[in-house]
Amino acid sequence: MATINSVLGPLDTSDLGFTLSHEHIMVASPGILQDYPELIGIDIMERVV
């Protein structure tokens, strides 16, 4: 079977089920801090993770 690497180690692809292949927990790019200051900060990152 095919496997993928995860933060917890190799996983068999048959164990994944339906998967969205491009997800972001946190995104920061130029202009975000100025336009949306409520989205950036260590307290926000701690809540997300």
SVG drawing of the C-alpha trace seen along z (x, -y; Angstrom):
<svg xmlns="http://www.w3.org/2000/svg" viewBox="-14 -48 21 50">
<polyline fill="none" stroke="black" stroke-width="0.4" points="0.0,0.0 1.0,-3.6 2.0,-5.7 2.3,-9.4 4.5,-11.1 2.6,-12.9 3.8,-14.7 3.1,-11.5 4.9,-9.3 4.0,-7.3 0.3,-6.6 -1.3,-4.2 -3.3,-6.1 -6.2,-3.7 -6.6,-4.9 -7.1,-8.5 -10.7,-8.4 -11.9,-11.7 -9.1,-14.2 -8.7,-17.8 -5.1,-18.0 -4.4,-21.7 -5.3,-23.0 -3.8,-25.8 -3.9,-26.2 -2.5,-29.7 -1.7,-31.9 0.3,-35.1 1.3,-37.2 2.2,-40.8 -0.7,-43.1 -2.6,-40.7 -1.3,-42.3 -2.2,-45.8 -5.6,-44.9 -6.7,-42.3 -4.7,-42.8 -7.2,-40.6 -6.1,-37.6 -2.4,-37.7 -0.8,-37.2 0.6,-34.5 -2.7,-34.3 -4.6,-33.5 -2.0,-30.9 -2.2,-29.2 -6.0,-29.0 -5.8,-27.6 -3.3,-24.9"/>
</svg>
